[in-house]
Amino acid sequence: MADKLLELLQQIINGLSQGSIYALIALGYTMVFGVLRFINFAHGDVYMLGAFVGFYLGPKALKMFSDGPSYPGAAAVLLLAMVLCAIIGIIIELLCYRPLRERPKLTVLITAIGVSLFLENGGQFVFGADPKSFPDVITDRALEIPESWGKISGLTITVSQVLAFGVTLVLMFALSHIVRKTKLGMAMRALSFNPVAAQLMGINIDVVISFTFGLGSALAGAAGILTSIQQPSIDPLMGVNAGLKAFVAAVLGGIGNLQGAVLGGILIGLVEALVVGYVNPTYRDPIVFGVLILILLFKPTGLLGASEREKV
């Protein structure tokens, strides 16, 4: 019985670590949907670009602090990826989505899919299609749990897992502060509630939308670095599966709801870990996407989403 409980705790730890990554990516989906009411399917590929920013610029950033892996160097790599991904997100919005803002949503959706394919194939052309080994920005190891803690000492918790969960918590609290306590955050909420009224009140919607894309893309870039630290093999198509699962997480929690995106990401991570641990790793993806079908059938607004009345 104790061994089974220990195994369950291990799977929960694994699920929380992976779920925090999905939560970061899902926040980008849900913010853009909340402001513009469309799904930016290129968001998962920005996550991929964040990983490659760390791959190419990580070793140079590390040399500024030490000759090897270090936490200050890892922090520099993380911030660098977030900044560059934010700029990429703003450029994508400016060039691809802003000219189509008054067009039908289907046009924008097809454009988003086109941008995603462009980034994936462009990534294979620029970076090469072969997987690459992410540089060691920290020394990943299993934490030593005191034997005095009893059976819990048998758990395996790595530095990268703690780092992923901790950084995700910090970024989510920072995002919550920005959205709730700053003028730009207030403008985002106003634009989400009523775009016409927000514009009439003097809010520059172009600035707010660009800021939203930049903020969501920065979180995706951070997720790319945190994932690459745990699973140091990256490739230009790594954003496809992760992006789709983060989208499932956003829908599960309630697309457009920040707390829902976090809850959905954690739940999807836990579902994956439990399926891998108790069922079969082969069924991980089908079950996750089966969750999307079930939530769309029985609760389309998601767990924390609110239904909206639409005038006809």
Salt bridges, closest charged atoms under 4 A:
GLU93 OE1 - ARG98 NH2 3.14
GLU93 OE2 - ARG101 NH2 2.75
ASP130 OD1 - LYS132 NZ 3.42
ASP206 OD1 - ARG101 NH1 2.50
GLU272 OE2 - LYS245 NZ 2.45
ASP285 OD1 - LYS245 NZ 2.59
ASP285 OD1 - ARG284 NE 3.93
GLU308 OE2 - ARG37 NH2 3.12
